């Protein structure tokens, strides 16, 4: 459309001009809007199309000059300076878009670096949190060992079970369930936690309800061998507690 506009404007105005070379040069106002259209093409990185428009405009000028005066020189005297501004704009456009690409690449690199640093920071915080949890779990046994005392076997078994839960059931290794499991195990009760849901997404409210229910049920259980299992039940999550192989309670969240 822009090229068609350049052709139409050039042809419509040129054939209205006098054949006097000096006067035609002053009256050929159509070069300015045509130049502006070509400048816009060049700035938008359509440099080749801009120069095609320039060539078409010069061709129309030559055809008009030949048909009206019999020679091309008359028309070229009015338009020979037109390519120079377009050349300057084209060079400016190349530099402009090169700079824009460099800025975009720099911003992309900065965004990638920021995301990498954020991930590294999040991993570092998660590791620090995990180490603090493990330190709290093992502090008593480690202090007893450092004092050359023999740790309570029930405390050691409870610690081993808690560490096993952190690995196999990280979604359930939260308070108040952790404290309830430790207390129960330290009193000699064997508690097995099975999390079949795993990494599947569970809403925070559902997880809080499940953990609170499990802590309450385990604290009140009387058996010597308890099994807490969390599994999918169609669209819901089913939690069950068995005592010495007998199902004692269940919860659907």
C-alpha positions as CSV (number, residue, x, y, z in Angstrom):
1,X,0.0,0.0,0.0
2,X,2.8,2.4,0.8
3,X,4.6,1.7,-2.5
4,X,1.3,2.2,-4.3
5,X,0.8,5.5,-2.5
6,X,4.3,6.6,-3.6
7,X,3.6,5.7,-7.2
8,X,0.2,7.3,-7.3
9,X,1.3,10.5,-5.6
10,X,4.4,10.9,-7.9
11,X,2.4,10.3,-11.0
12,X,-0.6,12.5,-10.0
13,X,1.6,15.5,-9.2
14,X,4.3,15.2,-11.8
15,X,2.0,15.3,-14.8
16,X,0.6,18.6,-13.5
17,X,3.9,20.3,-13.4
18,X,5.3,22.7,-16.1
19,X,8.2,21.6,-18.3
20,X,10.3,24.5,-17.0
21,X,13.0,22.8,-15.0
22,X,13.5,25.5,-12.4
23,X,9.8,26.0,-11.7
24,X,9.2,22.2,-11.7
25,X,11.8,21.8,-9.0
26,X,10.0,24.3,-6.7
27,X,6.6,22.9,-7.4
28,X,7.4,19.2,-7.0
29,X,6.1,19.0,-3.4
30,X,5.2,15.3,-3.6
31,X,8.8,14.4,-2.9
32,X,8.4,15.4,0.7
33,X,5.5,13.1,1.7
34,X,7.0,10.3,-0.4
35,X,10.3,10.7,1.4
36,X,8.5,10.6,4.8
37,X,6.8,7.3,3.8
38,X,10.2,5.8,2.8
39,X,11.7,7.1,6.0
40,X,9.0,5.3,8.0
41,X,9.7,2.1,6.1
42,X,13.5,2.4,6.8
43,X,13.0,3.2,10.5
44,X,10.8,0.1,10.8
45,X,13.7,-2.0,9.4
46,X,12.0,-2.2,6.0
47,X,15.0,-0.7,4.3
48,X,14.8,-2.8,1.1
49,X,11.2,-1.7,0.6
50,X,12.1,1.9,1.2
51,X,14.7,1.8,-1.5
52,X,12.3,0.0,-3.8
53,X,10.0,2.9,-3.2
54,X,12.8,5.3,-4.0
55,X,13.6,3.5,-7.2
56,X,9.9,3.5,-8.3
57,X,9.6,7.2,-7.6
58,X,12.7,7.9,-9.7
59,X,11.3,5.7,-12.4
60,X,8.1,7.7,-12.5
61,X,10.2,10.9,-12.6
62,X,12.2,9.6,-15.6
63,X,9.0,8.4,-17.5
64,X,7.4,11.8,-16.9
65,X,10.5,13.7,-18.0
66,X,10.9,11.5,-21.2
67,X,7.2,11.8,-22.1
68,X,7.0,15.6,-21.6
69,X,10.4,16.8,-22.7
70,X,11.9,13.8,-24.6
71,X,14.9,13.5,-22.1
72,X,15.4,12.2,-18.6
73,X,17.7,15.0,-17.5
74,X,14.8,17.5,-16.9
75,X,13.1,15.2,-14.3
76,X,16.3,14.0,-12.7
77,X,17.3,17.7,-12.0
78,X,14.3,17.9,-9.7
79,X,14.9,14.6,-7.9
80,X,18.5,13.7,-7.9
81,X,19.0,14.7,-4.2
82,X,16.2,12.5,-2.9
83,X,18.2,9.3,-2.3
84,X,20.7,11.1,0.0
85,X,18.3,11.7,2.9
86,X,17.1,8.1,2.6
87,X,20.7,6.9,2.7
88,X,21.2,8.7,6.0
89,X,18.0,7.4,7.4
90,X,18.9,3.9,6.3
91,X,22.3,4.1,8.1
92,X,20.6,5.4,11.2
93,X,18.0,2.6,11.1
94,X,20.7,-0.1,10.9
95,X,22.5,1.4,13.9
96,X,19.2,1.9,15.8
97,X,18.0,-1.7,15.3
98,X,21.4,-3.1,16.1
99,X,21.4,-1.2,19.3
100,X,17.9,-2.3,20.1
101,X,18.9,-5.9,19.5
102,X,21.9,-5.5,21.8
103,X,19.6,-3.9,24.5
104,X,17.1,-6.8,24.2
105,X,19.9,-9.4,24.4
106,X,21.3,-7.6,27.5
107,X,17.9,-7.5,29.1
108,X,17.3,-11.2,28.3
109,X,20.7,-12.1,29.8
110,X,20.0,-10.0,32.9
111,X,16.6,-11.7,33.3
112,X,18.1,-15.2,32.9
113,X,20.8,-14.3,35.4
114,X,18.2,-12.9,37.9
115,X,16.1,-16.1,37.5
116,X,19.2,-18.2,38.0
117,X,20.2,-16.3,41.1
118,X,16.6,-16.5,42.5
119,X,16.6,-20.3,42.0
120,X,20.0,-20.6,43.6
121,X,18.8,-18.5,46.5
122,X,15.6,-20.5,46.9
123,X,17.6,-23.7,46.8
124,X,20.0,-22.3,49.4
125,X,17.2,-21.3,51.7
126,X,15.5,-24.7,51.3
127,X,18.8,-26.4,52.2
128,X,19.3,-24.1,55.1
129,X,15.8,-24.9,56.4
130,X,16.3,-28.6,55.9
131,X,19.6,-28.5,57.8
132,X,18.0,-26.6,60.6
133,X,15.2,-29.2,60.8
134,X,17.7,-32.0,60.8
135,X,19.8,-30.2,63.4
136,X,16.8,-29.9,65.7
137,X,16.0,-33.6,65.3
138,X,19.5,-34.8,65.9
139,X,20.7,-32.3,68.6
140,X,19.9,-34.4,71.6
141,X,21.5,-37.6,70.3
142,X,24.6,-35.8,69.0
143,X,25.1,-34.1,72.4
144,X,24.8,-37.4,74.2
145,X,27.4,-38.9,71.8
146,X,29.7,-35.9,72.2
147,X,29.4,-36.3,76.0
148,X,30.4,-40.0,75.5
149,X,27.0,-41.1,76.7
150,X,25.0,-43.8,75.2
151,X,21.9,-42.3,73.5
152,X,18.5,-43.7,74.5
153,X,17.7,-46.4,71.9
154,X,14.1,-45.2,71.6
155,X,15.4,-41.7,70.8
156,X,17.7,-43.0,68.2
157,X,14.9,-45.1,66.6
158,X,12.6,-42.1,66.7
159,X,15.4,-40.0,65.0
160,X,16.0,-42.7,62.4
161,X,12.2,-42.9,61.6
162,X,12.0,-39.1,61.4
163,X,14.9,-38.9,59.0
164,X,13.2,-41.6,56.9
165,X,10.0,-39.6,56.9
166,X,11.8,-36.5,55.7
167,X,13.1,-38.5,52.7
168,X,10.0,-40.6,51.8
169,X,7.2,-38.3,53.1
170,X,8.3,-34.7,52.9
171,X,4.7,-33.5,52.4
172,X,3.8,-34.9,55.8
173,X,6.9,-33.9,57.7
174,X,5.4,-30.7,59.2
175,X,4.0,-29.7,62.6
176,X,2.1,-30.8,64.5
177,X,2.5,-34.3,63.0
178,X,6.3,-34.3,63.4
179,X,6.2,-33.7,67.2
180,X,3.4,-36.2,67.7
181,X,5.3,-38.9,65.8
182,X,8.5,-38.2,67.7
183,X,6.8,-38.4,71.1
184,X,4.9,-41.5,70.1
185,X,8.0,-43.3,68.8
186,X,10.1,-42.3,71.8
187,X,7.5,-44.0,74.0
188,X,8.1,-47.3,72.1
189,X,5.3,-47.2,69.5
190,X,6.2,-48.2,66.0
191,X,4.6,-45.7,63.6
192,X,4.8,-46.2,59.8
193,X,3.9,-43.3,57.5
194,X,3.0,-44.0,53.9
195,X,2.4,-41.1,51.6
196,X,1.1,-42.4,48.2
197,X,0.1,-38.8,47.1
198,X,3.8,-37.8,46.8
199,X,4.5,-34.8,44.7
200,X,0.9,-34.3,43.6
201,X,-0.5,-30.9,44.4
202,X,-2.6,-30.8,47.5
203,X,-4.2,-27.5,48.6
204,X,-2.6,-25.9,51.7
205,X,-6.0,-26.0,53.6
206,X,-6.4,-29.7,52.8
207,X,-2.9,-30.5,53.9
208,X,-3.3,-28.6,57.2
209,X,-6.6,-30.5,57.8
210,X,-5.0,-33.8,57.0
211,X,-1.9,-33.2,59.2
212,X,-3.9,-31.9,62.1
213,X,-6.2,-34.9,61.9
214,X,-3.3,-37.4,61.7
215,X,-1.6,-35.8,64.7
216,X,-4.7,-36.0,66.8
217,X,-5.5,-39.6,65.8
218,X,-2.0,-40.8,66.4
219,X,-1.7,-39.1,69.8
220,X,-4.9,-40.8,70.9
221,X,-4.1,-44.3,69.4
222,X,-3.3,-47.1,71.9
223,X,-1.7,-49.8,69.6
224,X,2.0,-50.7,69.4
225,X,2.1,-50.6,65.7
226,X,0.4,-47.7,63.8
227,X,0.2,-47.2,60.1
228,X,-0.7,-43.8,58.6
229,X,-1.5,-44.0,54.9
230,X,-2.4,-41.1,52.6
231,X,-3.6,-42.0,49.1
232,X,-5.8,-40.9,46.3
233,X,-9.5,-41.7,46.4
234,X,-11.0,-40.7,43.1
235,X,-10.9,-36.9,43.1
236,X,-10.2,-36.7,46.8
237,X,-7.4,-37.6,49.2
238,X,-8.0,-40.4,51.7
239,X,-6.1,-40.7,55.0
240,X,-6.4,-43.8,57.1
241,X,-4.9,-44.9,60.4
242,X,-4.5,-48.5,61.3
243,X,-3.6,-49.8,64.8
244,X,-2.0,-53.3,65.0
245,X,-3.4,-54.1,61.5
246,X,-7.0,-52.9,62.3
247,X,-8.4,-49.8,60.6
248,X,-9.4,-47.3,63.3
249,X,-10.1,-44.1,61.5
250,X,-10.3,-42.5,58.1
251,X,-10.5,-39.0,56.6
252,X,-11.4,-37.8,53.2
253,X,-10.2,-34.3,52.2
